[in-house]
Amino acid sequence: MASAAEQLASNVNLGAFSKATELKKRIWFTLGALIVYRLGTFIPLPG
C-alpha cells in the first residue's frame, strides 16, 4: 500500500507546470520581491 506522499508524488505533472505561464509569473515575481526585500535590509536609512 502506497503512502500519501507517494500517491501525491505520482500525481505531479511537470508538463502541466510548463504550460502554467501565469503561475510562473507569480512565482518569479514573489521570488524577486523577496530578493529585493532581503537586499534592502542591508541599506541603512537615516533617522
PDBQT receptor file of N, H, CA, C and O in Angstrom, charges set to zero:
ATOM      1  N   MET A   1       0.851  -1.182   0.000  1.00  0.00    +0.000 N 
ATOM      2  CA  MET A   1       0.000   0.000   0.000  1.00  0.00    +0.000 C 
ATOM      3  C   MET A   1       0.892   1.239   0.000  1.00  0.00    +0.000 C 
ATOM      4  O   MET A   1       1.810   1.345   0.813  1.00  0.00    +0.000 OA
ATOM      5  N   ALA A   2       0.629   2.158  -0.893  1.00  0.00    +0.000 N 
ATOM      6  H   ALA A   2      -0.117   2.072  -1.553  1.00  0.00    +0.000 HD
ATOM      7  CA  ALA A   2       1.445   3.364  -1.040  1.00  0.00    +0.000 C 
ATOM      8  C   ALA A   2       1.034   4.410  -0.007  1.00  0.00    +0.000 C 
ATOM      9  O   ALA A   2      -0.139   4.547   0.339  1.00  0.00    +0.000 OA
ATOM     10  N   SER A   3       2.033   5.138   0.469  1.00  0.00    +0.000 N 
ATOM     11  H   SER A   3       2.986   5.027   0.188  1.00  0.00    +0.000 HD
ATOM     12  CA  SER A   3       1.741   6.195   1.433  1.00  0.00    +0.000 C 
ATOM     13  C   SER A   3       1.124   7.386   0.716  1.00  0.00    +0.000 C 
ATOM     14  O   SER A   3       1.106   7.445  -0.513  1.00  0.00    +0.000 OA
ATOM     15  N   ALA A   4       0.625   8.324   1.490  1.00  0.00    +0.000 N 
ATOM     16  H   ALA A   4       0.640   8.276   2.489  1.00  0.00    +0.000 HD
ATOM     17  CA  ALA A   4       0.005   9.516   0.908  1.00  0.00    +0.000 C 
ATOM     18  C   ALA A   4       1.026  10.336   0.132  1.00  0.00    +0.000 C 
ATOM     19  O   ALA A   4       0.699  10.914  -0.904  1.00  0.00    +0.000 OA
ATOM     20  N   ALA A   5       2.261  10.392   0.626  1.00  0.00    +0.000 N 
ATOM     21  H   ALA A   5       2.527   9.923   1.468  1.00  0.00    +0.000 HD
ATOM     22  CA  ALA A   5       3.305  11.155  -0.064  1.00  0.00    +0.000 C 
ATOM     23  C   ALA A   5       3.645  10.521  -1.408  1.00  0.00    +0.000 C 
ATOM     24  O   ALA A   5       3.869  11.228  -2.391  1.00  0.00    +0.000 OA
ATOM     25  N   GLU A   6       3.685   9.206  -1.455  1.00  0.00    +0.000 N 
ATOM     26  H   GLU A   6       3.503   8.631  -0.657  1.00  0.00    +0.000 HD
ATOM     27  CA  GLU A   6       3.976   8.521  -2.717  1.00  0.00    +0.000 C 
ATOM     28  C   GLU A   6       2.850   8.719  -3.722  1.00  0.00    +0.000 C 
ATOM     29  O   GLU A   6       3.105   8.887  -4.914  1.00  0.00    +0.000 OA
ATOM     30  N   GLN A   7       1.617   8.699  -3.252  1.00  0.00    +0.000 N 
ATOM     31  H   GLN A   7       1.411   8.562  -2.283  1.00  0.00    +0.000 HD
ATOM     32  CA  GLN A   7       0.483   8.931  -4.145  1.00  0.00    +0.000 C 
ATOM     33  C   GLN A   7       0.506  10.355  -4.683  1.00  0.00    +0.000 C 
ATOM     34  O   GLN A   7       0.237  10.572  -5.864  1.00  0.00    +0.000 OA
ATOM     35  N   LEU A   8       0.822  11.321  -3.838  1.00  0.00    +0.000 N 
ATOM     36  H   LEU A   8       1.040  11.144  -2.878  1.00  0.00    +0.000 HD
ATOM     37  CA  LEU A   8       0.889  12.713  -4.266  1.00  0.00    +0.000 C 
ATOM     38  C   LEU A   8       2.013  12.913  -5.265  1.00  0.00    +0.000 C 
ATOM     39  O   LEU A   8       1.845  13.625  -6.256  1.00  0.00    +0.000 OA
ATOM     40  N   ALA A   9       3.160  12.292  -5.016  1.00  0.00    +0.000 N 
ATOM     41  H   ALA A   9       3.297  11.714  -4.211  1.00  0.00    +0.000 HD
ATOM     42  CA  ALA A   9       4.302  12.432  -5.920  1.00  0.00    +0.000 C 
ATOM     43  C   ALA A   9       4.012  11.795  -7.273  1.00  0.00    +0.000 C 
ATOM     44  O   ALA A   9       4.508  12.269  -8.295  1.00  0.00    +0.000 OA
ATOM     45  N   SER A  10       3.234  10.753  -7.296  1.00  0.00    +0.000 N 
ATOM     46  H   SER A  10       2.831  10.367  -6.466  1.00  0.00    +0.000 HD
ATOM     47  CA  SER A  10       2.928  10.105  -8.573  1.00  0.00    +0.000 C 
ATOM     48  C   SER A  10       1.960  10.933  -9.407  1.00  0.00    +0.000 C 
ATOM     49  O   SER A  10       1.893  10.760 -10.624  1.00  0.00    +0.000 OA
ATOM     50  N   ASN A  11       1.211  11.830  -8.773  1.00  0.00    +0.000 N 
ATOM     51  H   ASN A  11       1.266  11.971  -7.785  1.00  0.00    +0.000 HD
ATOM     52  CA  ASN A  11       0.244  12.656  -9.495  1.00  0.00    +0.000 C 
ATOM     53  C   ASN A  11       0.832  13.971  -9.988  1.00  0.00    +0.000 C 
ATOM     54  O   ASN A  11       0.148  14.721 -10.684  1.00  0.00    +0.000 OA
ATOM     55  N   VAL A  12       2.080  14.268  -9.647  1.00  0.00    +0.000 N 
ATOM     56  H   VAL A  12       2.635  13.658  -9.081  1.00  0.00    +0.000 HD
ATOM     57  CA  VAL A  12       2.699  15.519 -10.070  1.00  0.00    +0.000 C 
ATOM     58  C   VAL A  12       3.018  15.440 -11.554  1.00  0.00    +0.000 C 
ATOM     59  O   VAL A  12       3.632  14.480 -12.020  1.00  0.00    +0.000 OA
ATOM     60  N   ASN A  13       2.592  16.466 -12.295  1.00  0.00    +0.000 N 
ATOM     61  H   ASN A  13       2.093  17.245 -11.916  1.00  0.00    +0.000 HD
ATOM     62  CA  ASN A  13       2.815  16.503 -13.738  1.00  0.00    +0.000 C 
ATOM     63  C   ASN A  13       3.593  17.773 -14.061  1.00  0.00    +0.000 C 
ATOM     64  O   ASN A  13       3.023  18.863 -14.075  1.00  0.00    +0.000 OA
ATOM     65  N   LEU A  14       4.896  17.639 -14.321  1.00  0.00    +0.000 N 
ATOM     66  H   LEU A  14       5.359  16.753 -14.310  1.00  0.00    +0.000 HD
ATOM     67  CA  LEU A  14       5.723  18.807 -14.604  1.00  0.00    +0.000 C 
ATOM     68  C   LEU A  14       5.431  19.381 -15.980  1.00  0.00    +0.000 C 
ATOM     69  O   LEU A  14       5.722  20.553 -16.222  1.00  0.00    +0.000 OA
ATOM     70  N   GLY A  15       4.877  18.612 -16.871  1.00  0.00    +0.000 N 
ATOM     71  H   GLY A  15       4.640  17.661 -16.674  1.00  0.00    +0.000 HD
ATOM     72  CA  GLY A  15       4.496  19.121 -18.185  1.00  0.00    +0.000 C 
ATOM     73  C   GLY A  15       3.394  20.156 -18.076  1.00  0.00    +0.000 C 
ATOM     74  O   GLY A  15       3.373  21.127 -18.833  1.00  0.00    +0.000 OA
ATOM     75  N   ALA A  16       2.481  19.956 -17.144  1.00  0.00    +0.000 N 
ATOM     76  H   ALA A  16       2.498  19.167 -16.530  1.00  0.00    +0.000 HD
ATOM     77  CA  ALA A  16       1.405  20.928 -16.943  1.00  0.00    +0.000 C 
ATOM     78  C   ALA A  16       1.954  22.212 -16.340  1.00  0.00    +0.000 C 
ATOM     79  O   ALA A  16       1.427  23.292 -16.607  1.00  0.00    +0.000 OA
ATOM     80  N   PHE A  17       2.997  22.113 -15.536  1.00  0.00    +0.000 N 
ATOM     81  H   PHE A  17       3.425  21.235 -15.320  1.00  0.00    +0.000 HD
ATOM     82  CA  PHE A  17       3.584  23.311 -14.936  1.00  0.00    +0.000 C 
ATOM     83  C   PHE A  17       4.225  24.191 -15.994  1.00  0.00    +0.000 C 
ATOM     84  O   PHE A  17       4.202  25.416 -15.874  1.00  0.00    +0.000 OA
ATOM     85  N   SER A  18       4.795  23.588 -17.028  1.00  0.00    +0.000 N 
ATOM     86  H   SER A  18       4.814  22.593 -17.125  1.00  0.00    +0.000 HD
ATOM     87  CA  SER A  18       5.432  24.385 -18.073  1.00  0.00    +0.000 C 
ATOM     88  C   SER A  18       4.402  25.180 -18.863  1.00  0.00    +0.000 C 
ATOM     89  O   SER A  18       4.742  26.198 -19.468  1.00  0.00    +0.000 OA
ATOM     90  N   LYS A  19       3.162  24.737 -18.869  1.00  0.00    +0.000 N 
ATOM     91  H   LYS A  19       2.886  23.910 -18.378  1.00  0.00    +0.000 HD
ATOM     92  CA  LYS A  19       2.098  25.457 -19.573  1.00  0.00    +0.000 C 
ATOM     93  C   LYS A  19       1.467  26.544 -18.705  1.00  0.00    +0.000 C 
ATOM     94  O   LYS A  19       0.773  27.414 -19.231  1.00  0.00    +0.000 OA
ATOM     95  N   ALA A  20       1.686  26.518 -17.410  1.00  0.00    +0.000 N 
ATOM     96  H   ALA A  20       2.250  25.811 -16.983  1.00  0.00    +0.000 HD
ATOM     97  CA  ALA A  20       1.061  27.466 -16.486  1.00  0.00    +0.000 C 
ATOM     98  C   ALA A  20       1.888  28.742 -16.422  1.00  0.00    +0.000 C 
ATOM     99  O   ALA A  20       2.627  28.967 -15.463  1.00  0.00    +0.000 OA
ATOM    100  N   THR A  21       1.758  29.576 -17.451  1.00  0.00    +0.000 N 
ATOM    101  H   THR A  21       1.158  29.393 -18.230  1.00  0.00    +0.000 HD
ATOM    102  CA  THR A  21       2.586  30.784 -17.521  1.00  0.00    +0.000 C 
ATOM    103  C   THR A  21       2.215  31.787 -16.436  1.00  0.00    +0.000 C 
ATOM    104  O   THR A  21       3.093  32.461 -15.897  1.00  0.00    +0.000 OA
ATOM    105  N   GLU A  22       0.939  31.898 -16.109  1.00  0.00    +0.000 N 
ATOM    106  H   GLU A  22       0.226  31.351 -16.547  1.00  0.00    +0.000 HD
ATOM    107  CA  GLU A  22       0.517  32.842 -15.065  1.00  0.00    +0.000 C 
ATOM    108  C   GLU A  22       1.125  32.447 -13.716  1.00  0.00    +0.000 C 
ATOM    109  O   GLU A  22       1.580  33.305 -12.960  1.00  0.00    +0.000 OA
ATOM    110  N   LEU A  23       1.129  31.165 -13.427  1.00  0.00    +0.000 N 
ATOM    111  H   LEU A  23       0.760  30.468 -14.041  1.00  0.00    +0.000 HD
ATOM    112  CA  LEU A  23       1.706  30.687 -12.172  1.00  0.00    +0.000 C 
ATOM    113  C   LEU A  23       3.196  30.967 -12.120  1.00  0.00    +0.000 C 
ATOM    114  O   LEU A  23       3.714  31.385 -11.085  1.00  0.00    +0.000 OA
ATOM    115  N   LYS A  24       3.896  30.736 -13.238  1.00  0.00    +0.000 N 
ATOM    116  H   LYS A  24       3.475  30.396 -14.079  1.00  0.00    +0.000 HD
ATOM    117  CA  LYS A  24       5.337  31.004 -13.271  1.00  0.00    +0.000 C 
ATOM    118  C   LYS A  24       5.618  32.484 -13.075  1.00  0.00    +0.000 C 
ATOM    119  O   LYS A  24       6.569  32.839 -12.379  1.00  0.00    +0.000 OA
ATOM    120  N   LYS A  25       4.814  33.356 -13.674  1.00  0.00    +0.000 N 
ATOM    121  H   LYS A  25       4.042  33.068 -14.240  1.00  0.00    +0.000 HD
ATOM    122  CA  LYS A  25       4.997  34.801 -13.496  1.00  0.00    +0.000 C 
ATOM    123  C   LYS A  25       4.833  35.187 -12.034  1.00  0.00    +0.000 C 
ATOM    124  O   LYS A  25       5.607  35.984 -11.504  1.00  0.00    +0.000 OA
ATOM    125  N   ARG A  26       3.832  34.626 -11.390  1.00  0.00    +0.000 N 
ATOM    126  H   ARG A  26       3.203  33.979 -11.821  1.00  0.00    +0.000 HD
ATOM    127  CA  ARG A  26       3.585  34.947  -9.981  1.00  0.00    +0.000 C 
ATOM    128  C   ARG A  26       4.722  34.442  -9.086  1.00  0.00    +0.000 C 
ATOM    129  O   ARG A  26       5.130  35.124  -8.146  1.00  0.00    +0.000 OA
ATOM    130  N   ILE A  27       5.223  33.250  -9.383  1.00  0.00    +0.000 N 
ATOM    131  H   ILE A  27       4.891  32.696 -10.147  1.00  0.00    +0.000 HD
ATOM    132  CA  ILE A  27       6.327  32.699  -8.590  1.00  0.00    +0.000 C 
ATOM    133  C   ILE A  27       7.582  33.536  -8.770  1.00  0.00    +0.000 C 
ATOM    134  O   ILE A  27       8.256  33.846  -7.788  1.00  0.00    +0.000 OA
ATOM    135  N   TRP A  28       7.917  33.913 -10.015  1.00  0.00    +0.000 N 
ATOM    136  H   TRP A  28       7.370  33.661 -10.814  1.00  0.00    +0.000 HD
ATOM    137  CA  TRP A  28       9.103  34.742 -10.259  1.00  0.00    +0.000 C 
ATOM    138  C   TRP A  28       8.959  36.110  -9.607  1.00  0.00    +0.000 C 
ATOM    139  O   TRP A  28       9.932  36.635  -9.066  1.00  0.00    +0.000 OA
ATOM    140  N   PHE A  29       7.762  36.701  -9.647  1.00  0.00    +0.000 N 
ATOM    141  H   PHE A  29       6.972  36.274 -10.087  1.00  0.00    +0.000 HD
ATOM    142  CA  PHE A  29       7.545  37.992  -9.001  1.00  0.00    +0.000 C 
ATOM    143  C   PHE A  29       7.751  37.878  -7.494  1.00  0.00    +0.000 C 
ATOM    144  O   PHE A  29       8.387  38.738  -6.884  1.00  0.00    +0.000 OA
ATOM    145  N   THR A  30       7.218  36.822  -6.897  1.00  0.00    +0.000 N 
ATOM    146  H   THR A  30       6.702  36.124  -7.393  1.00  0.00    +0.000 HD
ATOM    147  CA  THR A  30       7.363  36.629  -5.451  1.00  0.00    +0.000 C 
ATOM    148  C   THR A  30       8.825  36.436  -5.069  1.00  0.00    +0.000 C 
ATOM    149  O   THR A  30       9.292  37.024  -4.094  1.00  0.00    +0.000 OA
ATOM    150  N   LEU A  31       9.548  35.621  -5.824  1.00  0.00    +0.000 N 
ATOM    151  H   LEU A  31       9.169  35.143  -6.616  1.00  0.00    +0.000 HD
ATOM    152  CA  LEU A  31      10.974  35.422  -5.540  1.00  0.00    +0.000 C 
ATOM    153  C   LEU A  31      11.751  36.721  -5.714  1.00  0.00    +0.000 C 
ATOM    154  O   LEU A  31      12.628  37.031  -4.908  1.00  0.00    +0.000 OA
ATOM    155  N   GLY A  32      11.436  37.480  -6.758  1.00  0.00    +0.000 N 
ATOM    156  H   GLY A  32      10.724  37.228  -7.412  1.00  0.00    +0.000 HD
ATOM    157  CA  GLY A  32      12.100  38.762  -6.977  1.00  0.00    +0.000 C 
ATOM    158  C   GLY A  32      11.822  39.741  -5.851  1.00  0.00    +0.000 C 
ATOM    159  O   GLY A  32      12.728  40.441  -5.399  1.00  0.00    +0.000 OA
ATOM    160  N   ALA A  33      10.575  39.798  -5.393  1.00  0.00    +0.000 N 
ATOM    161  H   ALA A  33       9.839  39.229  -5.761  1.00  0.00    +0.000 HD
ATOM    162  CA  ALA A  33      10.224  40.695  -4.294  1.00  0.00    +0.000 C 
ATOM    163  C   ALA A  33      10.964  40.298  -3.019  1.00  0.00    +0.000 C 
ATOM    164  O   ALA A  33      11.412  41.167  -2.272  1.00  0.00    +0.000 OA
ATOM    165  N   LEU A  34      11.096  39.010  -2.765  1.00  0.00    +0.000 N 
ATOM    166  H   LEU A  34      10.732  38.304  -3.372  1.00  0.00    +0.000 HD
ATOM    167  CA  LEU A  34      11.829  38.559  -1.579  1.00  0.00    +0.000 C 
ATOM    168  C   LEU A  34      13.306  38.925  -1.667  1.00  0.00    +0.000 C 
ATOM    169  O   LEU A  34      13.911  39.318  -0.669  1.00  0.00    +0.000 OA
ATOM    170  N   ILE A  35      13.885  38.798  -2.852  1.00  0.00    +0.000 N 
ATOM    171  H   ILE A  35      13.394  38.478  -3.663  1.00  0.00    +0.000 HD
ATOM    172  CA  ILE A  35      15.301  39.146  -3.030  1.00  0.00    +0.000 C 
ATOM    173  C   ILE A  35      15.510  40.635  -2.819  1.00  0.00    +0.000 C 
ATOM    174  O   ILE A  35      16.451  41.040  -2.137  1.00  0.00    +0.000 OA
ATOM    175  N   VAL A  36      14.635  41.457  -3.400  1.00  0.00    +0.000 N 
ATOM    176  H   VAL A  36      13.870  41.128  -3.954  1.00  0.00    +0.000 HD
ATOM    177  CA  VAL A  36      14.748  42.911  -3.222  1.00  0.00    +0.000 C 
ATOM    178  C   VAL A  36      14.585  43.279  -1.751  1.00  0.00    +0.000 C 
ATOM    179  O   VAL A  36      15.306  44.138  -1.242  1.00  0.00    +0.000 OA
ATOM    180  N   TYR A  37      13.651  42.639  -1.071  1.00  0.00    +0.000 N 
ATOM    181  H   TYR A  37      13.066  41.941  -1.484  1.00  0.00    +0.000 HD
ATOM    182  CA  TYR A  37      13.442  42.912   0.350  1.00  0.00    +0.000 C 
ATOM    183  C   TYR A  37      14.678  42.544   1.164  1.00  0.00    +0.000 C 
ATOM    184  O   TYR A  37      15.111  43.308   2.026  1.00  0.00    +0.000 OA
ATOM    185  N   ARG A  38      15.240  41.372   0.887  1.00  0.00    +0.000 N 
ATOM    186  H   ARG A  38      14.888  40.752   0.186  1.00  0.00    +0.000 HD
ATOM    187  CA  ARG A  38      16.423  40.936   1.636  1.00  0.00    +0.000 C 
ATOM    188  C   ARG A  38      17.619  41.839   1.361  1.00  0.00    +0.000 C 
ATOM    189  O   ARG A  38      18.382  42.138   2.280  1.00  0.00    +0.000 OA
ATOM    190  N   LEU A  39      17.798  42.279   0.123  1.00  0.00    +0.000 N 
ATOM    191  H   LEU A  39      17.178  42.036  -0.623  1.00  0.00    +0.000 HD
ATOM    192  CA  LEU A  39      18.894  43.197  -0.188  1.00  0.00    +0.000 C 
ATOM    193  C   LEU A  39      18.646  44.560   0.446  1.00  0.00    +0.000 C 
ATOM    194  O   LEU A  39      19.591  45.234   0.859  1.00  0.00    +0.000 OA
ATOM    195  N   GLY A  40      17.404  44.964   0.524  1.00  0.00    +0.000 N 
ATOM    196  H   GLY A  40      16.637  44.417   0.189  1.00  0.00    +0.000 HD
ATOM    197  CA  GLY A  40      17.060  46.247   1.129  1.00  0.00    +0.000 C 
ATOM    198  C   GLY A  40      17.329  46.306   2.619  1.00  0.00    +0.000 C 
ATOM    199  O   GLY A  40      17.467  47.397   3.172  1.00  0.00    +0.000 OA
ATOM    200  N   THR A  41      17.406  45.170   3.280  1.00  0.00    +0.000 N 
ATOM    201  H   THR A  41      17.294  44.284   2.830  1.00  0.00    +0.000 HD
ATOM    202  CA  THR A  41      17.676  45.182   4.717  1.00  0.00    +0.000 C 
ATOM    203  C   THR A  41      19.112  45.591   5.019  1.00  0.00    +0.000 C 
ATOM    204  O   THR A  41      19.424  45.944   6.156  1.00  0.00    +0.000 OA
ATOM    205  N   PHE A  42      19.988  45.549   4.025  1.00  0.00    +0.000 N 
ATOM    206  H   PHE A  42      19.735  45.263   3.101  1.00  0.00    +0.000 HD
ATOM    207  CA  PHE A  42      21.383  45.919   4.241  1.00  0.00    +0.000 C 
ATOM    208  C   PHE A  42      21.636  47.407   4.019  1.00  0.00    +0.000 C 
ATOM    209  O   PHE A  42      22.731  47.892   4.305  1.00  0.00    +0.000 OA
ATOM    210  N   ILE A  43      20.646  48.138   3.516  1.00  0.00    +0.000 N 
ATOM    211  H   ILE A  43      19.757  47.744   3.283  1.00  0.00    +0.000 HD
ATOM    212  CA  ILE A  43      20.812  49.565   3.248  1.00  0.00    +0.000 C 
ATOM    213  C   ILE A  43      20.365  50.343   4.481  1.00  0.00    +0.000 C 
ATOM    214  O   ILE A  43      19.194  50.287   4.858  1.00  0.00    +0.000 OA
ATOM    215  N   PRO A  44      21.286  51.067   5.110  1.00  0.00    +0.000 N 
ATOM    216  CA  PRO A  44      20.896  51.831   6.303  1.00  0.00    +0.000 C 
ATOM    217  C   PRO A  44      20.092  53.076   5.919  1.00  0.00    +0.000 C 
ATOM    218  O   PRO A  44      20.407  53.759   4.944  1.00  0.00    +0.000 OA
ATOM    219  N   LEU A  45      19.067  53.350   6.690  1.00  0.00    +0.000 N 
ATOM    220  H   LEU A  45      18.811  52.795   7.481  1.00  0.00    +0.000 HD
ATOM    221  CA  LEU A  45      18.239  54.530   6.469  1.00  0.00    +0.000 C 
ATOM    222  C   LEU A  45      18.460  55.519   7.609  1.00  0.00    +0.000 C 
ATOM    223  O   LEU A  45      18.508  55.113   8.770  1.00  0.00    +0.000 OA
ATOM    224  N   PRO A  46      18.592  56.795   7.305  1.00  0.00    +0.000 N 
ATOM    225  CA  PRO A  46      18.779  57.779   8.368  1.00  0.00    +0.000 C 
ATOM    226  C   PRO A  46      17.492  57.964   9.172  1.00  0.00    +0.000 C 
ATOM    227  O   PRO A  46      16.383  57.817   8.658  1.00  0.00    +0.000 OA
ATOM    228  N   GLY A  47      17.678  58.285  10.429  1.00  0.00    +0.000 N 
ATOM    229  H   GLY A  47      18.579  58.404  10.847  1.00  0.00    +0.000 HD
ATOM    230  CA  GLY A  47      16.525  58.590  11.268  1.00  0.00    +0.000 C 
ATOM    231  C   GLY A  47      16.247  57.495  12.194  1.00  0.00    +0.000 C 
ATOM    232  O   GLY A  47      15.305  57.577  12.983  1.00  0.00    +0.000 OA
TER     233      GLY A  47
